[in-house]
Amino acid sequence: MSLPRTGRMAMSLLARARSASLSALASWRRVALAASALVVAVLVGATLFAWLGVYNVAASTGHFRFVDAILRFGMENSVRARAPDTTLPAGEDADMIRLGAGHFHAGCAYCHGTPGTPITPVSAAMLPPPPDLADKVGLWTDGELFWIIRHGLKYAGMPGWPALDREDEVWALVAFLRKLPSLDAQSYRALALGEVEPKPQDGRSIATGATPPDAVGACARCHGAEAAPLSRLVPILHGQPRDMLASALRAYAAGTRPSGVMQMAVSGLSDRAIEQLATYYAGLPSPISSDPSADAGALERGAVLAREGVPSRGVPACLSCHGPEARPDYPRLAGQSARYLSGQLGVWRAGLNDRSETGMIMAPIARRLSPEQAADLAAYFASLSPSAGKATP
């Protein structure tokens, strides 16, 4: 019995479809096999290329032009794909610029040079050579500069920030780089070095080893020696307890107190040098501070918090730990800049400094404060005379 005409047509179409599918499958198999063979060939070729040492990796010979172009093209697009859209606030922030300048001189100037001081011959022989940033920063947005400073660049000798979570420090360096193209040698020195010249040591200080001149000069660029720091983002060390200063320096050196600025500053310091620095700054007279005062309401609220704390929230009276009669390993806060104090409370509130011995105590307390309470406390302590918290060395 034969199938109707329509049935035979359907069977024929199905057969053709099946044949076409089998043919397409076979074609895809051939494509897949060819692709696999190509991948294997490329991998084998690349392995042989590397094993035989065909490509000359000497920095003295440079890259082929097309290699350099590909690497640069890829780097620029990688940065732009990942950089935030954040920008610096309008107008120059003198405190951020000075903080960034101090770190630039200590951590960046050797490779990138400074106004009046060209890149060193050793750095210029790197591949790629570090650029003169005064000529290059205008090619990048604020967010792109931030991303490069924070994360560094592979294969370029550009390191990442030692404390990735301290974005506030990274932004300070971005602020300085924006200022850099307008600086000459004299104005750069004023920003980065502060024109600070510590007094010559007398016979007693040399005999006791109380003043290591090189280390003091490095610290004084940001923290001052005879006067208060020029940036309100930097703490006043003058007259602080010696034990507290030494403990803080050791915490920075160990990385338990995160700060890309300070970890760089204390790297390589011996334990003896740390003790000498602590002794030197503990013995300095407290400078006269000139931090702008807040409104009367903020000062009054801050005074109550400092004297009484917030017992219902587990916040002790601040003066019990930070007054003149507190333990010698705790800092005195009187006369510190409100901006510095607010910044440090913000770091603790963000959980970024809770690994050091004192940080583990302070971090949970700071998190119990509202932003308004933190601001009131910062304003109150900034309004006090530094002598009110003078500690005995």
ABEGO torsion letter per residue (X at the ends): XBBBAAAAAAAAAAAAAAAAAAAAAAAAAAAAAAAAAAAAAAAAAAAAAAAAGABBABAAAEBBAAAAAAAAAAAAAAAAAABBABBBBBEBBAAAAAAAAAAAAAAAAAAAEBBGBBBBAAAAABOBBBBBAAAAAAABBAAAAAAAAAAEBBGAGBBBBABAABAAAAAAAAAAAAAAAABBAAAAAAAAAGGBBBBBBBAAAAAAGABBAAAAAAAAAAAEAABBBABAABBBABGBBAAAAAAAAAAAAAGABBBAAAAAAABGBBAAAAAAAAAAAAABBBBBBABBBBBAAAAAAAAAAAAAEBAAAGBBBAAAAABAABBAABBBABGBBAAAAAAAAAAAAAGABAABAAAAAAAAAAAABBAAAAAAAAAAAAABBAAAABBBX
